[in-house]
Amino acid sequence: METRPIPDPFRDKLESSQELLAEIHRNLTMGSENLTNVLPKVRDRFLTREITFQLEEYAAHTRKAVSLMSEYGVTPMKTSLMKSLMSKGGIALNTLIDSSDGHIAEMIRRGTNLGATQLARTIDRLAYRGCDDHVVTFGRSVVDFERTGADRAGEYIS
């Protein structure tokens, strides 16, 4: 007769929190890398300033994520080379077609919204499974930051 493992709510909560922190870190890393890759293509000094501000905010959120990951025993993973190359290639292709600052701002807006939406879904799924409240709260603050950044980038679309 096969025995089922007894559910351990503490372990499940820890694993969900660890998974969410890893996803938050992945999201922040990709957002920061994408902004870094697009920044040299921007000509408008105000949009450049906005992107630089967002990069500073990404760095602050990333530091907090790494700190929480350390508390939960999660090792930050580097973005896979394939994902980085695909992202750089997508940016290069999109700016080859249209390198205007308005188009770049639209790319930032769309990409940031996509990242925020994907992270929000992950937060909802893992919060439902059971996650530490302060990890969920931090994740939601990252989503809010990204949505605000997307809105601000939208102001540069002509």
C-alpha positions as CSV (number, residue, x, y, z in Angstrom):
1,M,0.0,0.0,0.0
2,E,1.3,3.4,-1.0
3,T,1.3,6.2,1.5
4,R,0.8,9.8,0.7
5,P,3.1,12.4,2.1
6,I,1.5,14.4,4.8
7,P,1.0,18.0,3.7
8,D,3.4,20.4,5.5
9,P,1.8,23.9,5.4
10,F,5.0,25.5,6.7
11,R,7.1,23.9,4.0
12,D,4.5,24.8,1.3
13,K,4.4,28.4,2.4
14,L,8.2,28.6,2.4
15,E,8.4,27.0,-1.1
16,S,5.7,29.4,-2.4
17,S,7.6,32.4,-1.0
18,Q,10.8,31.2,-2.4
19,E,9.3,30.7,-5.9
20,L,7.7,34.1,-5.8
21,L,10.9,35.8,-4.8
22,A,12.7,34.1,-7.6
23,E,10.0,35.3,-10.0
24,I,10.2,38.8,-8.7
25,H,13.9,38.8,-9.1
26,R,13.7,37.4,-12.7
27,N,11.1,40.1,-13.6
28,L,13.2,42.9,-12.1
29,T,16.4,41.6,-13.9
30,M,14.6,41.4,-17.3
31,G,13.1,44.9,-16.9
32,S,16.4,46.4,-16.0
33,E,18.3,44.7,-18.8
34,N,15.7,45.7,-21.4
35,L,15.8,49.4,-20.3
36,T,19.6,49.2,-20.3
37,N,19.6,47.8,-23.8
38,V,17.2,50.5,-25.2
39,L,18.8,53.5,-23.4
40,P,21.6,54.1,-25.9
41,K,19.1,54.3,-28.7
42,V,17.1,57.2,-27.1
43,R,17.8,60.7,-28.3
44,D,15.3,62.7,-26.2
45,R,17.0,64.0,-23.0
46,F,13.7,63.9,-21.0
47,L,13.0,60.3,-22.0
48,T,16.7,59.4,-21.2
49,R,16.2,61.0,-17.7
50,E,13.0,59.0,-17.2
51,I,14.7,55.7,-18.2
52,T,17.6,56.5,-15.9
53,F,15.2,57.1,-13.0
54,Q,13.4,53.8,-13.7
55,L,16.8,52.0,-13.8
56,E,17.6,53.4,-10.4
57,E,14.2,52.2,-9.1
58,Y,14.8,48.8,-10.6
59,A,18.1,48.6,-8.8
60,A,16.5,49.6,-5.4
61,H,13.8,46.9,-5.9
62,T,16.4,44.4,-6.9
63,R,18.5,45.0,-3.8
64,K,15.4,44.4,-1.7
65,A,14.6,41.3,-3.6
66,V,18.1,39.9,-3.1
67,S,17.9,40.7,0.6
68,L,14.6,38.9,1.0
69,M,16.0,36.0,-1.1
70,S,18.9,35.7,1.2
71,E,16.5,35.5,4.2
72,Y,14.6,32.7,2.4
73,G,17.6,30.8,1.2
74,V,17.1,31.5,-2.5
75,T,20.1,32.1,-4.8
76,P,19.5,34.8,-7.4
77,M,19.6,33.3,-10.9
78,K,21.2,35.1,-13.8
79,T,19.0,35.6,-16.9
80,S,19.6,32.8,-19.4
81,L,21.8,33.7,-22.3
82,M,19.1,32.7,-24.7
83,K,16.5,35.1,-23.1
84,S,19.0,37.9,-23.1
85,L,19.9,37.4,-26.7
86,M,16.3,37.2,-27.8
87,S,15.5,40.4,-25.9
88,K,18.4,42.3,-27.4
89,G,17.5,41.0,-30.8
90,G,13.9,42.0,-30.4
91,I,15.0,45.5,-29.3
92,A,17.4,45.8,-32.2
93,L,14.8,44.7,-34.7
94,N,12.1,47.0,-33.4
95,T,14.4,50.0,-33.3
96,L,15.7,49.2,-36.8
97,I,12.2,49.4,-38.1
98,D,11.4,52.6,-36.2
99,S,14.0,54.3,-34.0
100,S,11.9,57.3,-33.0
101,D,11.7,58.1,-29.3
102,G,8.0,57.7,-29.4
103,H,8.3,54.2,-30.7
104,I,10.9,53.4,-28.1
105,A,8.6,54.8,-25.4
106,E,5.8,52.6,-26.7
107,M,8.1,49.5,-26.6
108,I,9.0,50.3,-23.0
109,R,5.3,50.8,-22.1
110,R,4.2,47.5,-23.7
111,G,7.1,45.5,-22.3
112,T,6.8,46.9,-18.8
113,N,3.0,46.3,-18.8
114,L,3.6,42.7,-20.0
115,G,6.1,42.1,-17.2
116,A,3.8,43.6,-14.6
117,T,0.9,41.5,-15.8
118,Q,2.8,38.3,-15.7
119,L,4.2,39.0,-12.3
120,A,0.7,39.9,-11.0
121,R,-0.6,36.6,-12.2
122,T,2.2,34.7,-10.5
123,I,1.6,36.6,-7.3
124,D,-2.1,35.8,-7.3
125,R,-1.4,32.1,-8.0
126,L,1.3,31.8,-5.3
127,A,-0.7,33.9,-2.7
128,Y,-3.6,31.5,-3.2
129,R,-1.3,28.5,-2.6
130,G,0.1,30.2,0.5
131,C,2.9,32.7,0.7
132,D,4.3,35.0,3.4
133,D,2.3,38.2,3.4
134,H,5.3,40.5,3.3
135,V,6.6,38.7,0.2
136,V,3.2,39.1,-1.5
137,T,3.2,42.8,-0.5
138,F,6.7,43.3,-1.9
139,G,5.7,41.6,-5.2
140,R,2.6,43.9,-5.5
141,S,4.8,46.9,-4.9
142,V,7.0,45.8,-7.8
143,V,3.9,45.5,-10.0
144,D,2.7,48.9,-8.9
145,F,6.2,50.4,-9.7
146,E,6.2,48.8,-13.1
147,R,2.7,49.9,-14.0
148,T,3.6,53.5,-12.9
149,G,6.8,53.3,-15.0
150,A,4.7,52.1,-18.0
151,D,2.3,55.0,-17.6
152,R,5.2,57.4,-17.4
153,A,6.8,56.0,-20.5
154,G,3.4,56.4,-22.2
155,E,3.7,60.1,-21.8
156,Y,6.5,60.1,-24.3
157,I,4.5,58.4,-27.1
158,S,3.9,60.9,-29.8
